Amino acid sequence: QVQLVESGGGLVQAGGSLRLSCAASGRTFSTYAMGWFRQAPGQERDFVAAISWSGGYANYADSVKGRFTISRDNAKNTVYLQMNSLKPEDTAVYYCAAASGSSWYGTPVGKGEYDYWGQGTQVTVSS
């Protein structure tokens, strides 16, 4: 069982930055691929970024490439999402998720590939 707790959300002006953190419980964190998803009101929960359990591979949605960076610190059981050049359309609740069973280079993009989810953190970007 893995429990995930996100933090770092808030209100920021367009062009600003935020760093989200997701702290995981459990001794097997380093064997899970980790991902970030987001859900705006009335919208589907969409893939944002994923990182392999080795930390050596990452994958991004086209809408955030070049602006967002996912990273992880397995010693701290934490995954991060650095968000720069934020836009109003980035406004959403951001969720982190953990996927078991991935290969050492796997970066899952589908919601169904993830086994555990956090409660979400709100990110609001004002224009």
DOKOL-619323 format. One line per 3 residues: number of its first residue (from 0); their letters; for each residue y, z, x of N, C-alpha, C, O. Coordinates in steps of 0.05 Angstrom, whole numbers, plus 5000, padded with zeros to 4 digits. Atoms other than C-alpha are relative to their C-alpha. Example, Ala and Ser with C-alpha at 12.3 -4.5 7.8 and 13.67 -1.06 7.14 Angstrom:
0 = as = 4976:5000:5018:4910:5156:5246:5024:5000:5018:5024:5013:5039 ~ 4976:4999:4984:4979:5143:5273:5022:5014:4985:5044:5018:4995;
//
This chain:
0 = qvq = 4976:5000:5017:5000:5000:5000:5025:5000:5018:5026:5015:5037 ~ 4974:5002:4986:5070:4982:5025:5022:5005:4981:5023:4992:4959 ~ 4976:4996:5016:5134:5008:4997:5024:4990:5015:5027:4994:5039;
3 = lve = 4978:5013:4988:5198:4970:5010:5026:5010:4988:5028:5012:4963 ~ 4975:4990:5010:5269:4996:5004:5023:4984:5014:5026:4985:5038 ~ 4978:5016:4990:5329:4949:5012:5025:5016:5000:5029:5035:4985;
6 = sgg = 4973:4988:4999:5399:4970:5032:5019:4980:5012:5010:4960:5024 ~ 4980:5016:4986:5464:4939:5056:5015:4981:4982:5033:4967:4991 ~ 4986:5017:5018:5486:4902:4994:5028:5010:4994:5035:5033:5002;
9 = glv = 4973:4991:5007:5557:4905:4968:5017:4977:4992:5008:4955:4986 ~ 4980:5020:5008:5620:4867:4951:5014:4990:5025:5023:5006:5042 ~ 4987:5011:4977:5649:4820:5002:5016:4975:4992:5008:4961:4973;
12 = qag = 4985:5025:5006:5701:4764:5002:4986:4976:5012:4970:4978:5031 ~ 5011:5025:4990:5681:4692:5012:5008:4997:5030:5030:5002:5037 ~ 4996:5003:4971:5673:4677:5086:4992:5024:5016:4990:5023:5041;
15 = gsl = 5008:4975:4987:5652:4748:5101:4971:5002:5007:4956:4983:5003 ~ 5028:4996:4991:5587:4777:5127:4989:5026:4989:5004:5045:4983 ~ 5015:4976:5007:5535:4828:5106:4974:4999:5014:4963:4977:5020;
18 = rls = 5027:4999:4989:5471:4852:5137:4983:5017:4981:4989:5041:4977 ~ 5019:4985:5017:5414:4872:5091:4978:5010:5017:4969:4998:5037 ~ 5023:4988:4987:5359:4918:5114:4978:5005:4980:4984:5010:4956;
21 = caa = 5023:4993:5018:5290:4929:5085:4981:5017:5017:4969:5008:5035 ~ 5018:4981:4986:5252:4991:5108:4973:5001:4986:4972:5004:4961 ~ 5027:5000:5011:5177:4990:5098:4985:5025:5008:4987:5034:5031;
24 = sgr = 5018:4978:4994:5128:5047:5094:4973:4988:5009:4968:4964:5004 ~ 5027:5009:4994:5058:5042:5121:4997:4992:5029:5016:4983:5042 ~ 5005:5005:4972:5026:5032:5189:4994:4971:5006:4992:4964:5029;
27 = tfs = 5008:5028:4996:5009:4959:5178:5022:4980:4997:5017:4957:4993 ~ 4977:5018:5004:5079:4931:5172:4999:4976:5019:5006:4954:5010 ~ 4999:5022:4980:5070:4889:5235:4980:4978:4994:4980:4958:5007;
30 = tya = 5019:5020:5008:5013:4851:5201:5008:4985:4975:4993:4968:4966 ~ 4990:5014:5024:5055:4828:5142:5022:4980:5007:5040:4986:5022 ~ 4977:5018:5000:5098:4766:5138:5020:5012:4980:5012:5024:4960;
33 = mgw = 4979:4988:5017:5164:4787:5107:5019:4978:4990:5024:4958:5004 ~ 4982:5020:5011:5210:4749:5062:5023:5013:4985:5022:5036:4977 ~ 4977:4993:5017:5277:4753:5026:5002:4979:4978:4999:4955:4983;
36 = frq = 4995:5017:5024:5288:4725:4956:5025:5010:4987:5035:5032:4993 ~ 4977:4992:5015:5347:4727:4910:4999:4990:4972:4987:4969:4966 ~ 5000:5007:5028:5359:4725:4836:5028:5005:4989:5037:5027:4988;
39 = apg = 4974:4998:5013:5425:4710:4802:4994:5003:4970:4973:4996:4960 ~ 5004:4996:5029:5435:4727:4728:4991:4975:4986:5004:4954:4990 ~ 5009:5023:5014:5396:4680:4684:4985:4979:5016:4978:4958:5006;
42 = qer = 5013:5020:4982:5363:4646:4743:4973:5011:5009:4966:5034:5005 ~ 5026:4993:4988:5295:4645:4775:5005:5015:5026:5026:5014:5038 ~ 5000:4987:4974:5280:4688:4835:4993:4979:5021:4971:4967:5021;
45 = dfv = 5003:5021:4981:5288:4640:4893:4996:5009:5029:5006:5031:5037 ~ 5005:4995:4971:5264:4639:4965:5026:4997:5016:5042:4979:5011 ~ 4977:5001:4983:5317:4654:5017:4991:4996:5030:5000:4977:5043;
48 = aai = 5008:5001:4972:5282:4666:5084:4974:5015:5003:4968:5033:4987 ~ 5025:4986:4993:5216:4688:5114:4996:5001:5030:5006:4984:5044 ~ 5006:4997:4972:5192:4712:5181:4971:5008:5003:4960:5024:4988;
51 = sws = 5028:4994:4995:5122:4714:5209:4996:5028:5010:5015:5041:5019 ~ 5004:4972:4991:5089:4780:5225:5003:5002:5030:5009:5024:5040 ~ 4995:4999:4971:5093:4761:5298:5030:5001:5007:5038:5008:5029;
54 = ggy = 4971:5001:4995:5168:4752:5291:5009:4974:5013:5033:4970:5017 ~ 4993:5023:4984:5165:4686:5327:5007:4975:4983:5016:4955:4994 ~ 4995:5023:5017:5172:4640:5267:5016:5009:4976:5012:5030:4964;
57 = any = 4983:4994:5023:5224:4637:5212:5003:4975:4983:5001:4952:4994 ~ 4996:5022:5018:5237:4593:5152:5023:5007:4981:5026:5030:4973 ~ 4976:4995:5016:5300:4585:5110:5002:4980:4977:4994:4957:4980;
60 = ads = 4992:5018:5020:5321:4555:5045:5023:4983:5010:5039:4992:5026 ~ 4979:5018:4990:5366:4495:5056:5028:5011:4994:5046:5006:5010 ~ 4974:4990:5008:5423:4530:5020:5011:5021:5019:5035:5027:5019;
63 = vkg = 4990:4978:4982:5427:4585:5074:4996:4993:5029:5005:5008:5046 ~ 5004:5008:4972:5407:4548:5137:5026:4999:5015:5046:4988:5005 ~ 4976:5000:4984:5457:4559:5192:5019:5023:4994:5038:5028:5009;
66 = rft = 4983:4978:5007:5489:4618:5156:4985:5027:5000:4997:5048:5007 ~ 5016:4975:5002:5433:4669:5147:4980:5001:5023:4970:4980:5032 ~ 5021:4997:4980:5386:4697:5199:4982:5024:4993:4992:5046:4987;
69 = isr = 5019:4979:5005:5323:4737:5186:4989:5009:5026:4984:4994:5045 ~ 5012:4989:4975:5295:4784:5239:4985:5025:4991:4987:5035:4969 ~ 5016:4977:5006:5248:4842:5243:4997:5017:5025:4998:5007:5048;
72 = dna = 5005:4981:4979:5237:4904:5285:4975:5015:4992:4976:5034:4976 ~ 5025:4987:5008:5164:4924:5280:4998:5029:5009:4983:5044:4996 ~ 5000:4972:4991:5176:4988:5318:5014:5018:4979:5008:5042:4977;
75 = knt = 4985:4985:5020:5224:5009:5262:4990:4994:4972:5002:5004:4953 ~ 5010:5008:5026:5184:4978:5205:5023:4990:4982:5024:4997:4959 ~ 4977:5010:5015:5247:4941:5184:5004:4971:5004:4999:4960:5026;
78 = vyl = 4993:5028:4998:5266:4870:5168:5029:4998:4991:5039:5013:4974 ~ 4972:5003:5004:5338:4847:5167:5006:4971:4990:4992:4952:4994 ~ 4989:5027:5008:5378:4790:5135:5030:5001:5006:5045:5014:4992;
81 = qmn = 4971:5003:4993:5444:4775:5170:5011:4977:4985:5001:4954:4987 ~ 4989:5021:5016:5487:4736:5123:5029:4996:5008:5046:5014:5005 ~ 4973:5007:4991:5549:4701:5150:5011:4978:4982:4996:4964:4968;
84 = slk = 4986:5022:5016:5600:4653:5118:4991:5001:4971:4984:4980:4960 ~ 5010:4997:5027:5582:4680:5050:5018:4985:4980:5042:4982:4984 ~ 4987:5016:5021:5599:4639:4989:4996:5014:4973:4977:5029:4970;
87 = ped = 5004:4988:5026:5608:4660:4916:4972:4993:4988:4961:5010:4974 ~ 5026:5007:5011:5543:4623:4900:4977:5016:5013:4954:5013:5005 ~ 5020:4982:4988:5506:4673:4945:4997:5026:4984:4980:5042:4989;
90 = tav = 5002:4976:5016:5519:4726:4893:4974:5002:4985:4966:4983:4971 ~ 5027:4996:5012:5452:4754:4870:4990:5028:5007:5002:5042:5023 ~ 5015:4977:4991:5405:4812:4873:4980:4989:5021:4965:4970:5016;
93 = yyc = 5017:5008:4978:5368:4806:4939:4976:5019:5002:4979:5043:5002 ~ 5025:4985:4999:5295:4827:4944:4986:4994:5026:4985:4971:5035 ~ 5019:5006:4978:5251:4836:5005:4972:5002:4990:4966:5016:4970;
96 = aaa = 5028:5001:5009:5177:4824:5000:4982:4998:5024:4990:4989:5045 ~ 5020:5000:4979:5114:4832:5042:4976:4985:4992:4966:4988:4969 ~ 5023:5017:5005:5057:4783:5047:4977:5007:5019:4981:5005:5043;
99 = sgs = 5024:4995:4983:4988:4803:5072:4984:4974:5003:4988:4956:4987 ~ 5017:5023:4998:4938:4753:5096:5012:4975:5013:4999:4955:5015 ~ 4988:5023:4986:4987:4708:5132:4990:4998:5029:4982:5017:5041;
102 = swy = 5006:5003:4972:4971:4678:5199:5023:5010:5017:5044:5017:5006 ~ 4980:4988:4983:5010:4701:5259:5026:4983:5000:5047:4993:5009 ~ 4976:5018:5000:5058:4641:5250:5009:4994:4971:5027:4978:4967;
105 = gtp = 4994:5006:5028:5060:4641:5173:5026:5010:4990:5034:5033:4997 ~ 4974:4993:5012:5126:4642:5136:4999:4992:4970:5010:4971:4963 ~ 5004:5008:5028:5108:4641:5061:5026:4996:4985:5045:5011:4989;
108 = vgk = 4976:5006:5015:5158:4611:5014:4996:5005:4970:5016:5006:4955 ~ 5005:4996:5029:5125:4622:4946:4999:5029:4992:4988:5046:5006 ~ 5000:4972:5009:5135:4685:4905:4972:5010:4997:4966:5034:5004;
111 = gey = 5028:4991:5004:5061:4687:4890:4985:5007:5025:4963:5018:5024 ~ 5012:4994:4975:5045:4693:4963:5006:5028:5010:4994:5038:5030 ~ 4992:4974:4992:5077:4761:4967:4987:5022:4983:4984:5019:4959;
114 = dyw = 5015:4979:5013:5041:4825:4950:5017:5024:4992:5011:5038:4972 ~ 4983:4976:5005:5096:4878:4951:5029:4992:5000:5038:4973:5014 ~ 4972:5006:5004:5168:4877:4929:5017:5026:5001:5008:5047:4992;
117 = gqg = 4981:4978:5002:5228:4922:4938:5015:4999:4973:5009:4982:4956 ~ 4986:4997:5026:5275:4943:4881:5025:4982:4999:5036:4978:4977 ~ 4977:5019:5000:5331:4896:4903:5026:5014:5007:5029:5038:5003;
120 = tqv = 4973:4991:4994:5402:4904:4927:5020:4979:4992:5015:4955:4997 ~ 4981:5019:5010:5463:4872:4896:5019:4990:5022:5030:5006:5037 ~ 4980:5012:4983:5506:4824:4936:5019:4984:4982:5011:4967:4967;
123 = tvs = 4979:5014:5016:5571:4801:4905:5021:4988:5019:5033:5003:5035 ~ 4980:5013:4983:5616:4750:4939:5022:4990:4982:5018:4974:4964 ~ 4977:5007:5016:5685:4743:4911:5015:4976:5013:5015:4973:5037;
126 = s = 4986:5024:4989:5726:4679:4917:5029:5005:5005:5043:4988:5014;
//
